């Protein structure tokens, strides 16, 4: 088969960018008879290194889709036309979009697969979009993508159920390709100088207790509730030494952010010395932050998968997470769940993990075991099976 793949989200720092990079690199390591053609915008092609041996077709775009497909803007019609024409010029058996964010209208009769990572924008539009215009363009793009796709791909059973509910898709129209932790994430030597140096680079002293959040600094992540809960914890006897680290690229993220509001809230509550916004953290440092944390906390109202949970589990960290979306499915009993709409359950969960060492150790052991259920090789094989399944049906 000759398979075209949209690679324009490759450099994105969010989970769907990770999905593109890790999945395609894992596919490249498989031994198959297929030929892959990557379609990239000019900006991304200059900045990244694609799998060797794969053909790369580059469009003369004015703006990178990973930037243009933001929450408060839309891609130019010219750039959409550039990408469409690139695909039409190639002889392909199948075209795969690893993320609907960079979808562009497809011409011709080539079967098309589109990946929807979640239904957050459809379920919580008031927390995702800043304008009616941006919401309208998102809805239009998603409807066009669903109509054009011979199959929809997603990353969890929870997201699959959401897609069936919102778009009226039948169960047979959707395939699940889970995410996994990168090979970088795993247990580390917490007594090494490299470990201590990584912690110090992000404001943590060796031995200091902290709770860690990793993800977007966005309204639907429910970080205001996390901060309110953290206040209750650190004002209690025995917890005054605990810090909260919020890891997320608030400077370059093209999606809606609530960073300034959260900053102001921590100052108003007089906990700004105990709450640290690290910005973007490279994987080589992030693995050490996971390993040394008392717990990773994910308070999101909804997650399509929750990749930081798997990364943290691979490092042996305890996970305290929302009971909404895909997180219960991903943790599968290995973490502590709470109701993101009930701050008391969040506070109780974090207090227990911080105070009860045997309970924390049990969660850490469960994390390591659960993380082994996910691998990019397994996901790559599943994706290739889906490619061939749709090729046969299209013949």
ABEGO torsion letter per residue (X at the ends): XBBBBBAAAAABABAAAAAAAAAAAAAAABBBABBBBBBBBAAAAAABBBBBGBBBBBBBBABBAAAABBAABBBBAAAAAAAAAAAAABBBABBBBABAAABBBBBEABBBBBBBABAAAAABAAAABABAAAAAAAAAAAAAAAAABABBBBABAAAAAAAAAAAGBBAAABBBBBBBBBAABBBBBAABAAAAAAAAAAGBBBGBBBBBBBEBBBAAAGAAAAAAAAAAAAABBGAAABBBBBBBBAAABABBBAAAAAAAAAAAAGAAAABBBAEBBBAAAAAAAAAABABBBBABABBAAGAAAAAAAAAGBBBBBBABEAAAAAAGGABBBBBAABAAAAAAAAAAAAABAAAAAAAAAAAAAAAAABBAAAAAAAAAAAAAAAAAAAX
